[in-house]
């Protein structure tokens, strides 16, 4: 999992770098969850849709992890 994560970061960095070599305009957006608080950032003309999309994906992932945890906690009580 660590190698896959590092590979995805490297590929993403390479894609952003390659995009700047073309016309020089790049849009970036993202979200970081620290506890229950999201920190949302975006830059460029398409920054806000990227930030909103990453916020929604992060919220869905948090929800799935909570459901998964409740499922296994209930299974252990049986």
Backbone torsions as a table, in degrees:
resi	resn	phi	psi	omega
1	UNK	NA	-39.0	179.5
2	UNK	-62.8	-45.0	-179.9
3	UNK	-63.5	-39.3	178.8
4	UNK	-65.3	-41.2	178.6
5	UNK	-64.3	-44.7	178.5
6	UNK	-64.8	-37.0	177.7
7	UNK	-64.6	-41.8	178.8
8	UNK	-64.9	-38.5	177.5
9	UNK	-64.9	-43.7	-179.9
10	UNK	-64.3	-42.3	179.1
11	UNK	-64.8	-43.0	178.3
12	UNK	-62.1	-43.3	177.7
13	UNK	-61.9	-42.8	179.2
14	UNK	-63.6	-38.2	178.9
15	UNK	-66.4	-41.9	178.3
16	UNK	-66.3	-40.9	178.7
17	UNK	-63.8	-42.9	179.5
18	UNK	-65.2	-34.1	179.4
19	UNK	-67.7	-31.9	179.9
20	UNK	-74.0	-19.5	179.3
21	UNK	-73.6	-23.8	-178.4
22	UNK	-73.9	-98.9	-176.7
23	UNK	-96.0	-5.2	175.3
24	UNK	88.0	1.3	178.9
25	UNK	-108.6	131.5	-178.0
26	UNK	-138.2	142.8	174.5
27	UNK	-113.8	138.3	-178.6
28	UNK	-134.4	141.0	175.7
29	UNK	-156.3	151.2	179.8
30	UNK	-171.2	176.9	178.4
31	UNK	-144.3	141.3	177.2
32	UNK	-124.7	127.3	178.6
33	UNK	-96.7	122.3	173.3
34	UNK	-118.4	101.0	-172.8
35	UNK	66.6	-133.5	179.5
36	UNK	-88.1	0.5	-174.2
37	UNK	-102.7	121.6	176.2
38	UNK	-88.7	140.7	171.6
39	UNK	-110.1	116.5	-174.2
40	UNK	-110.0	135.7	179.0
41	UNK	-138.6	153.0	178.2
42	UNK	-164.1	148.5	179.8
43	UNK	-148.1	143.5	179.4
44	UNK	101.6	179.0	-175.7
45	UNK	-69.1	-33.0	179.6
46	UNK	-108.9	27.1	-177.5
47	UNK	-69.9	-40.7	-176.1
48	UNK	-69.0	-37.2	175.9
49	UNK	-67.5	-34.7	177.6
50	UNK	-66.1	-42.0	178.7
51	UNK	-65.6	-42.7	179.0
52	UNK	-64.5	-41.8	178.3
53	UNK	-63.1	-43.1	179.4
54	UNK	-69.7	-31.7	175.9
55	UNK	-65.8	-42.8	178.9
56	UNK	-66.5	-42.1	178.4
57	UNK	-63.6	-42.2	177.9
58	UNK	-63.4	-40.9	179.1
59	UNK	-65.4	-40.0	177.3
60	UNK	-64.2	-41.7	179.3
61	UNK	-63.6	-42.2	177.5
62	UNK	-62.2	-43.4	178.1
63	UNK	-61.5	-43.3	178.9
64	UNK	-65.1	-38.8	177.6
65	UNK	-65.0	-40.0	177.5
66	UNK	-64.5	-44.6	178.5
67	UNK	-62.3	-42.3	179.2
68	UNK	-61.7	-44.0	179.0
69	UNK	-64.3	-42.9	177.6
70	UNK	-64.0	-37.1	-180.0
71	UNK	-62.8	-47.7	-179.5
72	UNK	-73.3	-28.5	176.3
73	UNK	-68.6	-40.4	178.6
74	UNK	-69.4	-33.8	179.0
75	UNK	-68.3	-33.6	-179.6
76	UNK	-73.3	-22.9	-179.7
77	UNK	-76.6	-19.1	-176.3
78	UNK	-70.0	NA	NA
